[in-house]
Amino acid sequence: VRPAVRENFSDAPFWNATILTDENGEAKISLNLPDNLTAWRATVRGITKDTKVGEAKNIVIARKDLLVRMETPRFFREDDKVKIATIVHNYLNEKKTVRIKFNVENLKLIGGTFANKNENLRIKNLQINEFEFILQNNSEQRIDWEVEVVNPIGEASLYVEALTNEESDALKLSVPILPKGIKQVQSLNTEITEANKTETLVFNIPSGVDLRSASLSFSIAPSIGTKLLKSLNDLVAFPYGCVEQTMSRFLPAIIVDNTFRELNVPLKSKTITELPKVIEAGLDRLYSLQHRDGGWGWWQNDAANPFMTAYVLFGLNYVKNLGYKVDESVLSRGMNNLKNQIENYTETDLTTLAYMIYSYSQGVEKNKFPFNTKLSQLSERELPPYALALVGLTYLKLDDKAKIKNILERINRNVNEQGNLAFWGSDNWEFIWQDDNVQTTAYSLKFLIAADPNSRLISKNVQWLISKLRGFSWNSTQQTAKVLFALTDYLKLTKELSPNYKVKVFVNENEVFSKQFTSENVFDEIKKIEINNNVLII
């Protein structure tokens, strides 16, 4: 008897939250059960218009009288030799002659052996992958199949069937294959700003690596604007979590949307289309996370945090200034809390203090700004680059030209230049945001664009930030949000939304990509292009 192959397995085969009954309180549904042989539990909960509720549960058993099981690992590793156990169960009323067959793809089959082998089985070895034997009723028999993993990547397909003249069963499973060694990902980014230019990116694959396990992929964005939208989509798709992640989720969406509106560019991004929902959900969550004292921490029940309070208020004031409705009581209590935190701040962390003052300045008119003395004292100190940029941005809001000029000179002196790249902060990885060179460079770039839009450093800053991309995002939601704040200003400055050029990509002198970019396709979705690893061989 030829069996139906079981290969569709699921933990939850059906869910529906809105089933309407007829006038008798009855409803009928239909579904196809997956191929699992198991006990399925059906749970039904009902509610009437007058809020009467009820619940019922039932068990449905999916079973076969002749079945075969297969035990596999979660994954195979290159060069492994593994035994795959298959177990045939006979629940029929009599003993049966069973023919078992085992097939594999992307593996090498070495052979099969019977567990607890005895004469009553009357085993016939038909082929390397096929046996015939006698199986008593209400009994089971295990056959182990030894396989060797000969490929470094991909998926192994395993198929087993157990045939009798009355009932049969077949099972097909897929198991991923992993290469030997530790996975390493090398990211390279560049920005081409000149016509008729060839840019070369070099990467080396360590000796001894099986090139079948190596892969190369790339994407090309015709404009910073295109990359902004992709980064924004990744950021907004990040699930809600703490206060910082909530802010970093919806605030960049508003900033990018406002930027493109100012540039009179219609957008087709899904994120922008769903922006009202994103804003509403973000504001509601921020309101619910506000503490009784008016501040915000990382979560709802921790102490108010100076940076988080300032970050949220920066966002709420920005949203309000764009014309969105913001709960005034939430905003007022938050501003009072931030003011008190600034007045009573005794920590040595000058970057946090600078951020608090910068955020507060965005929510008041410049003639009502209460911290001119404190800001002046702060500006006269030896500040880290991040704090210096924040002080500069505050003076931009206050329109203090003498201070702006002073900060600009100091920022230019502190820059690190490496060829066509420029950044601020340490070149080493730091674990606290105050020393984060990506955020430091983003805010320094934001100040530089406003204070000196013709600076030769601007394009170098942008290229350095792009070089720190990991896929379409940076190392954290906070980093990604802060970079988007700066790059939207850069896009306003350059208005690079009307490309007209052709791009070609070569790998080891083999052309692998070619495309003409124009204003018609500048906002087409950025797609990742996978390269056959054969071209990696020189």
Secondary structure, DSSP 8 states (H G I E B T S, - for coil): ----EE----S-----S-----TTS---------S--SEEEEEEEEE-TT--EEEEEEEEE---SEEEEEE--S-EETT-EEEEEEEEEE-SSS-EEEEEEEEEESSEEEEEEETT--GGG--EEEETTEEEEEE-TTEEEEEEEEEE---SSEEEEEEEEEE-SS--EEEEEEEEEE-SS------------STT----------TT--GGG--EEE---SSHHHHHHHHHHHHHTS---SHHHHHHHHHHHHHHHHHHHHTT-----HHHHTHHHHHHHHHHHHHHH--TTS---SSSSS---HHHHHHHHHHHHHHHHTT----HHHHHHHHHHHHHHHHT---S-HHHHHHHHHHHHTTS-GGG-S-HHHHHHHHTS---HHHHHHHHHHHHHHT-HHHHHHHHHHHHHH-EEETTEEE-S-SS--SSGGG-HHHHHHHHHHHHHHH-TT-THHHHHHHHHHHT-BTTB-SSHHHHHHHHHHHHHHHHHH------EEEEEEETTEEEEEEEE-TTTTTS----EEE-GGGG--
